[in-house]
Amino acid sequence: MEPTVQDAADFGPPDDGQQRLWTPHRMVYIGGQDKPADSTVGQCPFCRIPQGDDEQGLVVARGERCYVVLNLYPYNSGHLMVLPYRHVSDYTDLDAAETVELAQMTQQAMRVSRAVYAPAGFNLGINQGEVAGAGIAAHLHQHVVPRWLGDANFLPVVGQTKALPELLGETRRRLAEAWVTAGGGNQEEN
């Protein structure tokens, strides 16, 4: 018996009036591809990122003890993370200077985000430990997530998809330029 050849349309979703936003790039995150194998410095992407090129690593700004990077798997466009260069997992392990700079860079991240994207608010947070939701629990990181009225729609809830209107490279460029313009200090480009 010969195999039956079908139209490619026969393999698609039903014609039900729904539009679908396919995001296959998220499968690497779901599958844990970018997760470190263990909690050592050698496996930590947050320790490797500052050693490379800022644009490629999505680094927005650098301080003396901390740096700001875009989240590779953002909740919203402009989702930043502020973290110490030093590999520490717990907030109480930061020294006084790191604590101050982390707080100041978080404030600056909010100012810059307001100037570039005009969000209506922010979610700020540190997830301490894997059980608390930290994707990389071994290296402390503070999330700065811009929020807009109506940005929490059906897509993440029903479609398990987040629609982001801007590519990460463009987001990084805009925020990095605004960081310097807003008086965030000198930023070295690697």
ABEGO torsion letter per residue (X at the ends): XBBBBBBAAAABBBBAGBBBBBBAAAAAAAAGAABBABABAAABAAAAAAABBAAAAGBABBBAABBBBBBABBABBGBBBBBBABBBABAAABBAAAAAAAAAAAAAAAAAAAAAAGBABBBBBBBBEAAAGBABAABBBBBBBBBBBGABBAAAAAAGBBBBABBAAAAAAAAAAAAAAAGAEBBBBX
